[in-house]
Amino acid sequence: MLQRREANLLLEIIDRSIRCGTEEDFRQLVPSLQDLIPFEFALCVLSGSNCSSAEPYHMVNVSYPSAWLDLYLSERLDKVDPVLMEHRLHFGVQYWSDSYEKHTGHEQFVTLAEDHGLKTGYSYGLKTESGKMASLFSFGGRSMKRVLRTCSILRRIVPHLHQALVRIMREKSHRVAPDPGLSAREKEVLKWVMAGKSNWEISEILKISERTVKYHVQNIMQKVHAVTRAQAVAISVEEGLIDIE
């Protein structure tokens, strides 16, 4: 049972989720849950109901390690992610260790996640009323224990976060995105990133320093509002900023 202070905080977060109007509002809202749930990292993803990596998706990275997301997307780790496998079977709260035990044979994935600080955690998946879209909210850390209290809090708050995320993304999709203004050099760098080249390899190809390549990549990610190199490529292709040759 929640204490009065915790119950009031929960109601405050629900109220903020209802009034949440932008992605930045949403990104600032999620960390307030840390007063109720002891997580270190949070990630929110909205995709088609089949949760396929081939479907368009939108990811709001609140605090996940960028290096992990870059690795996850570039290496297509969604194919061997036990949490995502369980999410595709049914929607609701899952404790990561339970999913790891249920979907065996993916020890390398688990080790990689732990190496990035994602040792334990919870994920909660929901569908929209139409059933056409699904969300997955993940909260992880190095020592999150399996307790009923955390599950109860997630069941009370995540549906409101889900509604807020769906509403924000729908409104965002109806707005015409402004041209981020990528320079010719940035587009050139981005094409080599899309080809899977490292910063060093791109520097050798373009005859510029590796530091300059890194600077261009950071500018690109900032301009297209991406959290990883792979996401920057996906957004740029989707918005027609670069062509797939």
Helices and strands as residue ranges (DSSP letters): H 4-19, H 23-29, G 30-35, E 41-48, E 57-61, H 66-74, G 77-80, H 82-89, E 93-95, H 96-102, H 107-115, E 120-127, E 133-141, H 148-173, H 184-194, H 199-206, H 210-224, H 229-238
